[in-house]
Amino acid sequence: MVSKSESEVSLESAEDVDKVFFTNARKRTPSIPFIRNLVEFTRRKDDPDYLKLTSPLHWKKESVVT
């Protein structure tokens, strides 16, 4: 992590970065489009993970949780 002040720039080890999307539902939900876009760029739109991540963003039969 980089911290910048008027007099210096410092590098510090980031903590819990690997958990940011999954530890809190309020953080996890808005991350869905971001993660979906990563899947789209690294794979394809027909990838099952892309389709699964698209589902909760739109009202579809597949989106309903029972």
N, CA, C and O atoms as a Tripos MOL2 file, in Angstrom:
@<TRIPOS>MOLECULE
protein
  264   263    66     0     0
PROTEIN
NO_CHARGES

@<TRIPOS>ATOM
      1 N           0.8390   -1.1470    0.0000 N.3       1 MET1
      2 CA          0.0000    0.0000    0.0000 C.3       1 MET1
      3 C           0.9000    1.2310    0.0000 C.2       1 MET1
      4 O           1.9470    1.2390    0.6480 O.2       1 MET1
      5 N           0.5060    2.2390   -0.7040 N.am      2 VAL2
      6 CA          1.2880    3.4700   -0.7600 C.3       2 VAL2
      7 C           0.5810    4.5490    0.0450 C.2       2 VAL2
      8 O          -0.6230    4.7660   -0.0910 O.2       2 VAL2
      9 N           1.3440    5.2080    0.8720 N.am      3 SER3
     10 CA          0.8440    6.3690    1.6130 C.3       3 SER3
     11 C           1.6650    7.5750    1.1910 C.2       3 SER3
     12 O           2.8940    7.5180    1.1470 O.2       3 SER3
     13 N           0.9820    8.6580    0.8830 N.am      4 LYS4
     14 CA          1.6760    9.8610    0.4190 C.3       4 LYS4
     15 C           1.3010   11.0300    1.3110 C.2       4 LYS4
     16 O           0.1250   11.2730    1.5820 O.2       4 LYS4
     17 N           2.3030   11.7390    1.7560 N.am      5 SER5
     18 CA          2.0750   12.9730    2.5020 C.3       5 SER5
     19 C           2.8010   14.0940    1.7570 C.2       5 SER5
     20 O           3.4020   13.8540    0.7090 O.2       5 SER5
     21 N           2.7490   15.2890    2.2820 N.am      6 GLU6
     22 CA          3.4360   16.4020    1.6180 C.3       6 GLU6
     23 C           4.9430   16.2110    1.6100 C.2       6 GLU6
     24 O           5.6280   16.7140    0.7190 O.2       6 GLU6
     25 N           5.4630   15.4950    2.5880 N.am      7 SER7
     26 CA          6.9170   15.3760    2.7100 C.3       7 SER7
     27 C           7.4950   14.0350    2.2680 C.2       7 SER7
     28 O           8.6970   13.9310    2.0260 O.2       7 SER7
     29 N           6.6460   12.9970    2.1580 N.am      8 GLU8
     30 CA          7.2070   11.6880    1.8110 C.3       8 GLU8
     31 C           6.1780   10.7540    1.1810 C.2       8 GLU8
     32 O           4.9690   10.9750    1.2530 O.2       8 GLU8
     33 N           6.7010    9.7180    0.5710 N.am      9 VAL9
     34 CA          5.8990    8.6180    0.0590 C.3       9 VAL9
     35 C           6.4260    7.3630    0.7380 C.2       9 VAL9
     36 O           7.6320    7.1170    0.7390 O.2       9 VAL9
     37 N           5.5380    6.5770    1.3100 N.am     10 SER10
     38 CA          5.9890    5.3580    1.9890 C.3      10 SER10
     39 C           5.2080    4.1520    1.4860 C.2      10 SER10
     40 O           4.0470    4.2680    1.0930 O.2      10 SER10
     41 N           5.8560    3.0030    1.5020 N.am     11 LEU11
     42 CA          5.2350    1.7400    1.1270 C.3      11 LEU11
     43 C           5.0070    0.9310    2.3910 C.2      11 LEU11
     44 O           5.9050    0.7890    3.2210 O.2      11 LEU11
     45 N           3.8100    0.4090    2.5290 N.am     12 GLU12
     46 CA          3.4630   -0.3920    3.6910 C.3      12 GLU12
     47 C           2.7690   -1.6600    3.2280 C.2      12 GLU12
     48 O           2.1040   -1.6710    2.1920 O.2      12 GLU12
     49 N           2.9240   -2.7160    3.9880 N.am     13 SER13
     50 CA          2.2600   -3.9760    3.6830 C.3      13 SER13
     51 C           0.7620   -3.8240    3.8990 C.2      13 SER13
     52 O           0.3280   -3.3430    4.9460 O.2      13 SER13
     53 N          -0.0270   -4.2330    2.9130 N.am     14 ALA14
     54 CA         -1.4850   -4.1680    3.0370 C.3      14 ALA14
     55 C          -1.9720   -5.3990    3.7960 C.2      14 ALA14
     56 O          -1.4870   -6.5070    3.5660 O.2      14 ALA14
     57 N          -2.9170   -5.2070    4.6880 N.am     15 GLU15
     58 CA         -3.4520   -6.3070    5.4800 C.3      15 GLU15
     59 C          -4.8790   -6.6250    5.0440 C.2      15 GLU15
     60 O          -5.6560   -5.7230    4.7350 O.2      15 GLU15
     61 N          -5.2120   -7.8930    5.0230 N.am     16 ASP16
     62 CA         -6.5530   -8.3860    4.7140 C.3      16 ASP16
     63 C          -7.0580   -7.9820    3.3380 C.2      16 ASP16
     64 O          -8.2680   -7.8990    3.1320 O.2      16 ASP16
     65 N          -6.1700   -7.7310    2.4010 N.am     17 VAL17
     66 CA         -6.5850   -7.3640    1.0490 C.3      17 VAL17
     67 C          -7.2840   -8.5300    0.3700 C.2      17 VAL17
     68 O          -8.2210   -8.3320   -0.4030 O.2      17 VAL17
     69 N          -6.8340   -9.7340    0.6520 N.am     18 ASP18
     70 CA         -7.4330  -10.9110    0.0260 C.3      18 ASP18
     71 C          -8.8520  -11.1880    0.5070 C.2      18 ASP18
     72 O          -9.5470  -12.0030   -0.1000 O.2      18 ASP18
     73 N          -9.3010  -10.5440    1.5660 N.am     19 LYS19
     74 CA        -10.6240  -10.7990    2.1240 C.3      19 LYS19
     75 C         -11.6210   -9.6800    1.8810 C.2      19 LYS19
     76 O         -12.7640   -9.7690    2.3290 O.2      19 LYS19
     77 N         -11.2250   -8.6510    1.1960 N.am     20 VAL20
     78 CA        -12.0650   -7.4520    1.0880 C.3      20 VAL20
     79 C         -13.4170   -7.7230    0.4310 C.2      20 VAL20
     80 O         -14.4140   -7.1110    0.8140 O.2      20 VAL20
     81 N         -13.4740   -8.6220   -0.5430 N.am     21 PHE21
     82 CA        -14.7350   -8.8690   -1.2400 C.3      21 PHE21
     83 C         -15.6260   -9.8770   -0.5300 C.2      21 PHE21
     84 O         -16.8150   -9.9590   -0.8400 O.2      21 PHE21
     85 N         -15.0920  -10.6450    0.4090 N.am     22 PHE22
     86 CA        -15.8470  -11.7670    0.9230 C.3      22 PHE22
     87 C         -16.1900  -11.6960    2.4020 C.2      22 PHE22
     88 O         -16.9520  -12.5360    2.8810 O.2      22 PHE22
     89 N         -15.6690  -10.7430    3.1390 N.am     23 THR23
     90 CA        -15.9170  -10.7090    4.5800 C.3      23 THR23
     91 C         -17.1580   -9.9150    4.9490 C.2      23 THR23
     92 O         -17.6810  -10.0850    6.0500 O.2      23 THR23
     93 N         -17.6370   -9.0700    4.0820 N.am     24 ASN24
     94 CA        -18.7460   -8.1980    4.4180 C.3      24 ASN24
     95 C         -19.7200   -8.1700    3.2400 C.2      24 ASN24
     96 O         -19.3270   -7.8380    2.1210 O.2      24 ASN24
     97 N         -20.9760   -8.5120    3.4820 N.am     25 ALA25
     98 CA        -21.9640   -8.5730    2.4020 C.3      25 ALA25
     99 C         -22.1460   -7.2230    1.7160 C.2      25 ALA25
    100 O         -22.3940   -7.1720    0.5110 O.2      25 ALA25
    101 N         -22.0280   -6.1360    2.4630 N.am     26 ARG26
    102 CA        -22.1830   -4.8050    1.8590 C.3      26 ARG26
    103 C         -21.0470   -4.4980    0.8930 C.2      26 ARG26
    104 O         -21.2370   -3.7260   -0.0470 O.2      26 ARG26
    105 N         -19.8720   -5.0800    1.1010 N.am     27 LYS27
    106 CA        -18.7510   -4.9110    0.1830 C.3      27 LYS27
    107 C         -18.8130   -5.9410   -0.9320 C.2      27 LYS27
    108 O         -18.4050   -5.6710   -2.0620 O.2      27 LYS27
    109 N         -19.3190   -7.1130   -0.6120 N.am     28 ARG28
    110 CA        -19.3540   -8.2030   -1.5900 C.3      28 ARG28
    111 C         -20.3440   -7.9140   -2.7230 C.2      28 ARG28
    112 O         -20.0160   -8.1270   -3.8900 O.2      28 ARG28
    113 N         -21.5280   -7.4420   -2.4010 N.am     29 THR29
    114 CA        -22.5550   -7.2340   -3.4120 C.3      29 THR29
    115 C         -22.1310   -6.2410   -4.4940 C.2      29 THR29
    116 O         -22.2890   -6.5540   -5.6740 O.2      29 THR29
    117 N         -21.6040   -5.0650   -4.1580 N.am     30 PRO30
    118 CA        -21.1790   -4.1480   -5.2240 C.3      30 PRO30
    119 C         -19.9640   -4.6540   -6.0130 C.2      30 PRO30
    120 O         -19.6700   -4.1370   -7.0910 O.2      30 PRO30
    121 N         -19.2690   -5.6450   -5.4920 N.am     31 SER31
    122 CA        -18.0990   -6.1580   -6.2040 C.3      31 SER31
    123 C         -18.4770   -7.1310   -7.3160 C.2      31 SER31
    124 O         -17.6270   -7.4810   -8.1350 O.2      31 SER31
    125 N         -19.7340   -7.5750   -7.3640 N.am     32 ILE32
    126 CA        -20.1440   -8.5550   -8.3780 C.3      32 ILE32
    127 C         -19.8630   -8.0680   -9.7950 C.2      32 ILE32
    128 O         -19.2700   -8.8210  -10.5670 O.2      32 ILE32
    129 N         -20.2570   -6.8430  -10.1870 N.am     33 PRO33
    130 CA        -19.9570   -6.4070  -11.5620 C.3      33 PRO33
    131 C         -18.4530   -6.3440  -11.8350 C.2      33 PRO33
    132 O         -18.0100   -6.6620  -12.9390 O.2      33 PRO33
    133 N         -17.6790   -5.9420  -10.8510 N.am     34 PHE34
    134 CA        -16.2250   -5.8680  -11.0250 C.3      34 PHE34
    135 C         -15.6370   -7.2530  -11.2730 C.2      34 PHE34
    136 O         -14.8520   -7.4410  -12.2030 O.2      34 PHE34
    137 N         -16.0140   -8.2170  -10.4450 N.am     35 ILE35
    138 CA        -15.4950   -9.5680  -10.6030 C.3      35 ILE35
    139 C         -15.9930  -10.1830  -11.9070 C.2      35 ILE35
    140 O         -15.2500  -10.8870  -12.5910 O.2      35 ILE35
    141 N         -17.2520   -9.9150  -12.2500 N.am     36 ARG36
    142 CA        -17.7930  -10.4120  -13.5150 C.3      36 ARG36
    143 C         -16.9940   -9.8690  -14.6930 C.2      36 ARG36
    144 O         -16.7110  -10.6020  -15.6410 O.2      36 ARG36
    145 N         -16.6300   -8.5900  -14.6400 N.am     37 ASN37
    146 CA        -15.8410   -8.0070  -15.7250 C.3      37 ASN37
    147 C         -14.4520   -8.6280  -15.8020 C.2      37 ASN37
    148 O         -13.9140   -8.8020  -16.8950 O.2      37 ASN37
    149 N         -13.8720   -8.9600  -14.6690 N.am     38 LEU38
    150 CA        -12.5790   -9.6550  -14.6940 C.3      38 LEU38
    151 C         -12.7080  -11.0140  -15.3860 C.2      38 LEU38
    152 O         -11.8500  -11.4050  -16.1780 O.2      38 LEU38
    153 N         -13.7900  -11.7220  -15.0730 N.am     39 VAL39
    154 CA        -14.0240  -13.0140  -15.7310 C.3      39 VAL39
    155 C         -14.2180  -12.8060  -17.2320 C.2      39 VAL39
    156 O         -13.6930  -13.5730  -18.0380 O.2      39 VAL39
    157 N         -14.9620  -11.7840  -17.6040 N.am     40 GLU40
    158 CA        -15.1900  -11.5020  -19.0290 C.3      40 GLU40
    159 C         -13.8810  -11.2150  -19.7560 C.2      40 GLU40
    160 O         -13.6680  -11.7060  -20.8650 O.2      40 GLU40
    161 N         -13.0080  -10.4280  -19.1440 N.am     41 PHE41
    162 CA        -11.7470  -10.0740  -19.7980 C.3      41 PHE41
    163 C         -10.7630  -11.2240  -19.8500 C.2      41 PHE41
    164 O          -9.9740  -11.3190  -20.7910 O.2      41 PHE41
    165 N         -10.7940  -12.1070  -18.8480 N.am     42 THR42
    166 CA         -9.8270  -13.1990  -18.8020 C.3      42 THR42
    167 C         -10.3450  -14.4800  -19.4460 C.2      42 THR42
    168 O          -9.5670  -15.3590  -19.8160 O.2      42 THR42
    169 N         -11.6580  -14.5750  -19.5750 N.am     43 ARG43
    170 CA        -12.2560  -15.7610  -20.1940 C.3      43 ARG43
    171 C         -13.1720  -15.2830  -21.3210 C.2      43 ARG43
    172 O         -12.7390  -14.5400  -22.2020 O.2      43 ARG43
    173 N         -14.4180  -15.7030  -21.2920 N.am     44 ARG44
    174 CA        -15.3790  -15.2750  -22.3080 C.3      44 ARG44
    175 C         -16.7480  -15.0740  -21.6690 C.2      44 ARG44
    176 O         -16.9740  -15.4590  -20.5220 O.2      44 ARG44
    177 N         -17.6500  -14.4700  -22.4210 N.am     45 LYS45
    178 CA        -19.0020  -14.2410  -21.9040 C.3      45 LYS45
    179 C         -19.8060  -15.5330  -21.7710 C.2      45 LYS45
    180 O         -20.8170  -15.5550  -21.0690 O.2      45 LYS45
    181 N         -19.3800  -16.5920  -22.4230 N.am     46 ASP46
    182 CA        -20.1060  -17.8520  -22.2940 C.3      46 ASP46
    183 C         -19.5450  -18.7420  -21.1760 C.2      46 ASP46
    184 O         -19.9850  -19.8770  -20.9980 O.2      46 ASP46
    185 N         -18.5770  -18.2170  -20.4320 N.am     47 ASP47
    186 CA        -18.0090  -18.9480  -19.3030 C.3      47 ASP47
    187 C         -19.0730  -19.1000  -18.2130 C.2      47 ASP47
    188 O         -19.7980  -18.1440  -17.9380 O.2      47 ASP47
    189 N         -19.1860  -20.2760  -17.5850 N.am     48 PRO48
    190 CA        -20.2050  -20.4720  -16.5420 C.3      48 PRO48
    191 C         -20.0880  -19.4800  -15.3750 C.2      48 PRO48
    192 O         -21.1040  -19.0740  -14.8110 O.2      48 PRO48
    193 N         -18.8720  -19.0900  -15.0110 N.am     49 ASP49
    194 CA        -18.7060  -18.1180  -13.9230 C.3      49 ASP49
    195 C         -19.2440  -16.7500  -14.3290 C.2      49 ASP49
    196 O         -19.8580  -16.0590  -13.5160 O.2      49 ASP49
    197 N         -19.0220  -16.3620  -15.5600 N.am     50 TYR50
    198 CA        -19.5480  -15.0800  -16.0510 C.3      50 TYR50
    199 C         -21.0780  -15.0950  -16.0070 C.2      50 TYR50
    200 O         -21.7050  -14.1400  -15.5480 O.2      50 TYR50
    201 N         -21.6590  -16.1750  -16.4830 N.am     51 LEU51
    202 CA        -23.1150  -16.2840  -16.5020 C.3      51 LEU51
    203 C         -23.6830  -16.2950  -15.0830 C.2      51 LEU51
    204 O         -24.7220  -15.6860  -14.8280 O.2      51 LEU51
    205 N         -23.0170  -16.9730  -14.1710 N.am     52 LYS52
    206 CA        -23.4660  -17.0180  -12.7770 C.3      52 LYS52
    207 C         -23.3940  -15.6300  -12.1380 C.2      52 LYS52
    208 O         -24.2880  -15.2480  -11.3830 O.2      52 LYS52
    209 N         -22.3360  -14.8780  -12.4360 N.am     53 LEU53
    210 CA        -22.1910  -13.5400  -11.8630 C.3      53 LEU53
    211 C         -23.1220  -12.5200  -12.5190 C.2      53 LEU53
    212 O         -23.4220  -11.4850  -11.9240 O.2      53 LEU53
    213 N         -23.5780  -12.8020  -13.7300 N.am     54 THR54
    214 CA        -24.5400  -11.9250  -14.3980 C.3      54 THR54
    215 C         -25.9330  -12.1130  -13.8060 C.2      54 THR54
    216 O         -26.7170  -11.1680  -13.7220 O.2      54 THR54
    217 N         -26.2250  -13.3210  -13.4070 N.am     55 SER55
    218 CA        -27.5570  -13.6630  -12.9280 C.3      55 SER55
    219 C         -28.0660  -12.7700  -11.7870 C.2      55 SER55
    220 O         -29.2030  -12.3050  -11.8710 O.2      55 SER55
    221 N         -27.2930  -12.5060  -10.7300 N.am     56 PRO56
    222 CA        -27.8480  -11.6740   -9.6490 C.3      56 PRO56
    223 C         -27.9720  -10.1960  -10.0000 C.2      56 PRO56
    224 O         -28.5430   -9.4280   -9.2260 O.2      56 PRO56
    225 N         -27.4510   -9.7880  -11.1440 N.am     57 LEU57
    226 CA        -27.5220   -8.3830  -11.5310 C.3      57 LEU57
    227 C         -28.7890   -8.0530  -12.3080 C.2      57 LEU57
    228 O         -29.0750   -6.8830  -12.5640 O.2      57 LEU57
    229 N         -29.5460   -9.0740  -12.6820 N.am     58 HIS58
    230 CA        -30.7530   -8.8770  -13.4870 C.3      58 HIS58
    231 C         -31.8710   -9.7370  -12.9190 C.2      58 HIS58
    232 O         -31.6140  -10.7880  -12.3310 O.2      58 HIS58
    233 N         -33.1150   -9.2930  -13.0950 N.am     59 TRP59
    234 CA        -34.2480  -10.0900  -12.6430 C.3      59 TRP59
    235 C         -34.4740  -11.2050  -13.6400 C.2      59 TRP59
    236 O         -34.9780  -10.9780  -14.7400 O.2      59 TRP59
    237 N         -34.0980  -12.4170  -13.2480 N.am     60 LYS60
    238 CA        -34.2830  -13.5990  -14.0660 C.3      60 LYS60
    239 C         -34.7430  -14.7270  -13.1710 C.2      60 LYS60
    240 O         -34.6300  -14.6520  -11.9480 O.2      60 LYS60
    241 N         -35.2600  -15.7640  -13.7820 N.am     61 LYS61
    242 CA        -35.6680  -16.9310  -13.0140 C.3      61 LYS61
    243 C         -34.4880  -17.5060  -12.2350 C.2      61 LYS61
    244 O         -34.6600  -17.9590  -11.1040 O.2      61 LYS61
    245 N         -33.2860  -17.4920  -12.8290 N.am     62 GLU62
    246 CA        -32.0870  -18.0350  -12.1850 C.3      62 GLU62
    247 C         -31.6340  -17.1940  -11.0040 C.2      62 GLU62
    248 O         -30.8800  -17.6790  -10.1600 O.2      62 GLU62
    249 N         -32.0770  -15.9450  -10.9240 N.am     63 SER63
    250 CA        -31.6330  -15.0350   -9.8740 C.3      63 SER63
    251 C         -32.3470  -15.2520   -8.5470 C.2      63 SER63
    252 O         -31.8450  -14.8470   -7.4990 O.2      63 SER63
    253 N         -33.4920  -15.8760   -8.5860 N.am     64 VAL64
    254 CA        -34.2980  -16.0300   -7.3840 C.3      64 VAL64
    255 C         -33.6630  -17.0750   -6.4820 C.2      64 VAL64
    256 O         -33.4000  -18.2050   -6.8930 O.2      64 VAL64
    257 N         -33.4240  -16.6670   -5.2470 N.am     65 VAL65
    258 CA        -32.8590  -17.5780   -4.2630 C.3      65 VAL65
    259 C         -34.0070  -18.1560   -3.4530 C.2      65 VAL65
    260 O         -34.8370  -17.4160   -2.9240 O.2      65 VAL65
    261 N         -34.0540  -19.4770   -3.3570 N.am     66 THR66
    262 CA        -35.1390  -20.1150   -2.5900 C.3      66 THR66
    263 C         -34.5800  -20.8030   -1.3700 C.2      66 THR66
    264 O         -35.3320  -21.3970   -0.5970 O.2      66 THR66
@<TRIPOS>BOND
     1     1     2 1
     2     2     3 1
     3     3     4 2
     4     3     5 am
     5     5     6 1
     6     6     7 1
     7     7     8 2
     8     7     9 am
     9     9    10 1
    10    10    11 1
    11    11    12 2
    12    11    13 am
    13    13    14 1
    14    14    15 1
    15    15    16 2
    16    15    17 am
    17    17    18 1
    18    18    19 1
    19    19    20 2
    20    19    21 am
    21    21    22 1
    22    22    23 1
    23    23    24 2
    24    23    25 am
    25    25    26 1
    26    26    27 1
    27    27    28 2
    28    27    29 am
    29    29    30 1
    30    30    31 1
    31    31    32 2
    32    31    33 am
    33    33    34 1
    34    34    35 1
    35    35    36 2
    36    35    37 am
    37    37    38 1
    38    38    39 1
    39    39    40 2
    40    39    41 am
    41    41    42 1
    42    42    43 1
    43    43    44 2
    44    43    45 am
    45    45    46 1
    46    46    47 1
    47    47    48 2
    48    47    49 am
    49    49    50 1
    50    50    51 1
    51    51    52 2
    52    51    53 am
    53    53    54 1
    54    54    55 1
    55    55    56 2
    56    55    57 am
    57    57    58 1
    58    58    59 1
    59    59    60 2
    60    59    61 am
    61    61    62 1
    62    62    63 1
    63    63    64 2
    64    63    65 am
    65    65    66 1
    66    66    67 1
    67    67    68 2
    68    67    69 am
    69    69    70 1
    70    70    71 1
    71    71    72 2
    72    71    73 am
    73    73    74 1
    74    74    75 1
    75    75    76 2
    76    75    77 am
    77    77    78 1
    78    78    79 1
    79    79    80 2
    80    79    81 am
    81    81    82 1
    82    82    83 1
    83    83    84 2
    84    83    85 am
    85    85    86 1
    86    86    87 1
    87    87    88 2
    88    87    89 am
    89    89    90 1
    90    90    91 1
    91    91    92 2
    92    91    93 am
    93    93    94 1
    94    94    95 1
    95    95    96 2
    96    95    97 am
    97    97    98 1
    98    98    99 1
    99    99   100 2
   100    99   101 am
   101   101   102 1
   102   102   103 1
   103   103   104 2
   104   103   105 am
   105   105   106 1
   106   106   107 1
   107   107   108 2
   108   107   109 am
   109   109   110 1
   110   110   111 1
   111   111   112 2
   112   111   113 am
   113   113   114 1
   114   114   115 1
   115   115   116 2
   116   115   117 am
   117   117   118 1
   118   118   119 1
   119   119   120 2
   120   119   121 am
   121   121   122 1
   122   122   123 1
   123   123   124 2
   124   123   125 am
   125   125   126 1
   126   126   127 1
   127   127   128 2
   128   127   129 am
   129   129   130 1
   130   130   131 1
   131   131   132 2
   132   131   133 am
   133   133   134 1
   134   134   135 1
   135   135   136 2
   136   135   137 am
   137   137   138 1
   138   138   139 1
   139   139   140 2
   140   139   141 am
   141   141   142 1
   142   142   143 1
   143   143   144 2
   144   143   145 am
   145   145   146 1
   146   146   147 1
   147   147   148 2
   148   147   149 am
   149   149   150 1
   150   150   151 1
   151   151   152 2
   152   151   153 am
   153   153   154 1
   154   154   155 1
   155   155   156 2
   156   155   157 am
   157   157   158 1
   158   158   159 1
   159   159   160 2
   160   159   161 am
   161   161   162 1
   162   162   163 1
   163   163   164 2
   164   163   165 am
   165   165   166 1
   166   166   167 1
   167   167   168 2
   168   167   169 am
   169   169   170 1
   170   170   171 1
   171   171   172 2
   172   171   173 am
   173   173   174 1
   174   174   175 1
   175   175   176 2
   176   175   177 am
   177   177   178 1
   178   178   179 1
   179   179   180 2
   180   179   181 am
   181   181   182 1
   182   182   183 1
   183   183   184 2
   184   183   185 am
   185   185   186 1
   186   186   187 1
   187   187   188 2
   188   187   189 am
   189   189   190 1
   190   190   191 1
   191   191   192 2
   192   191   193 am
   193   193   194 1
   194   194   195 1
   195   195   196 2
   196   195   197 am
   197   197   198 1
   198   198   199 1
   199   199   200 2
   200   199   201 am
   201   201   202 1
   202   202   203 1
   203   203   204 2
   204   203   205 am
   205   205   206 1
   206   206   207 1
   207   207   208 2
   208   207   209 am
   209   209   210 1
   210   210   211 1
   211   211   212 2
   212   211   213 am
   213   213   214 1
   214   214   215 1
   215   215   216 2
   216   215   217 am
   217   217   218 1
   218   218   219 1
   219   219   220 2
   220   219   221 am
   221   221   222 1
   222   222   223 1
   223   223   224 2
   224   223   225 am
   225   225   226 1
   226   226   227 1
   227   227   228 2
   228   227   229 am
   229   229   230 1
   230   230   231 1
   231   231   232 2
   232   231   233 am
   233   233   234 1
   234   234   235 1
   235   235   236 2
   236   235   237 am
   237   237   238 1
   238   238   239 1
   239   239   240 2
   240   239   241 am
   241   241   242 1
   242   242   243 1
   243   243   244 2
   244   243   245 am
   245   245   246 1
   246   246   247 1
   247   247   248 2
   248   247   249 am
   249   249   250 1
   250   250   251 1
   251   251   252 2
   252   251   253 am
   253   253   254 1
   254   254   255 1
   255   255   256 2
   256   255   257 am
   257   257   258 1
   258   258   259 1
   259   259   260 2
   260   259   261 am
   261   261   262 1
   262   262   263 1
   263   263   264 2
@<TRIPOS>SUBSTRUCTURE
     1 MET1         2 RESIDUE 1 A MET
     2 VAL2         6 RESIDUE 1 A VAL
     3 SER3        10 RESIDUE 1 A SER
     4 LYS4        14 RESIDUE 1 A LYS
     5 SER5        18 RESIDUE 1 A SER
     6 GLU6        22 RESIDUE 1 A GLU
     7 SER7        26 RESIDUE 1 A SER
     8 GLU8        30 RESIDUE 1 A GLU
     9 VAL9        34 RESIDUE 1 A VAL
    10 SER10       38 RESIDUE 1 A SER
    11 LEU11       42 RESIDUE 1 A LEU
    12 GLU12       46 RESIDUE 1 A GLU
    13 SER13       50 RESIDUE 1 A SER
    14 ALA14       54 RESIDUE 1 A ALA
    15 GLU15       58 RESIDUE 1 A GLU
    16 ASP16       62 RESIDUE 1 A ASP
    17 VAL17       66 RESIDUE 1 A VAL
    18 ASP18       70 RESIDUE 1 A ASP
    19 LYS19       74 RESIDUE 1 A LYS
    20 VAL20       78 RESIDUE 1 A VAL
    21 PHE21       82 RESIDUE 1 A PHE
    22 PHE22       86 RESIDUE 1 A PHE
    23 THR23       90 RESIDUE 1 A THR
    24 ASN24       94 RESIDUE 1 A ASN
    25 ALA25       98 RESIDUE 1 A ALA
    26 ARG26      102 RESIDUE 1 A ARG
    27 LYS27      106 RESIDUE 1 A LYS
    28 ARG28      110 RESIDUE 1 A ARG
    29 THR29      114 RESIDUE 1 A THR
    30 PRO30      118 RESIDUE 1 A PRO
    31 SER31      122 RESIDUE 1 A SER
    32 ILE32      126 RESIDUE 1 A ILE
    33 PRO33      130 RESIDUE 1 A PRO
    34 PHE34      134 RESIDUE 1 A PHE
    35 ILE35      138 RESIDUE 1 A ILE
    36 ARG36      142 RESIDUE 1 A ARG
    37 ASN37      146 RESIDUE 1 A ASN
    38 LEU38      150 RESIDUE 1 A LEU
    39 VAL39      154 RESIDUE 1 A VAL
    40 GLU40      158 RESIDUE 1 A GLU
    41 PHE41      162 RESIDUE 1 A PHE
    42 THR42      166 RESIDUE 1 A THR
    43 ARG43      170 RESIDUE 1 A ARG
    44 ARG44      174 RESIDUE 1 A ARG
    45 LYS45      178 RESIDUE 1 A LYS
    46 ASP46      182 RESIDUE 1 A ASP
    47 ASP47      186 RESIDUE 1 A ASP
    48 PRO48      190 RESIDUE 1 A PRO
    49 ASP49      194 RESIDUE 1 A ASP
    50 TYR50      198 RESIDUE 1 A TYR
    51 LEU51      202 RESIDUE 1 A LEU
    52 LYS52      206 RESIDUE 1 A LYS
    53 LEU53      210 RESIDUE 1 A LEU
    54 THR54      214 RESIDUE 1 A THR
    55 SER55      218 RESIDUE 1 A SER
    56 PRO56      222 RESIDUE 1 A PRO
    57 LEU57      226 RESIDUE 1 A LEU
    58 HIS58      230 RESIDUE 1 A HIS
    59 TRP59      234 RESIDUE 1 A TRP
    60 LYS60      238 RESIDUE 1 A LYS
    61 LYS61      242 RESIDUE 1 A LYS
    62 GLU62      246 RESIDUE 1 A GLU
    63 SER63      250 RESIDUE 1 A SER
    64 VAL64      254 RESIDUE 1 A VAL
    65 VAL65      258 RESIDUE 1 A VAL
    66 THR66      262 RESIDUE 1 A THR
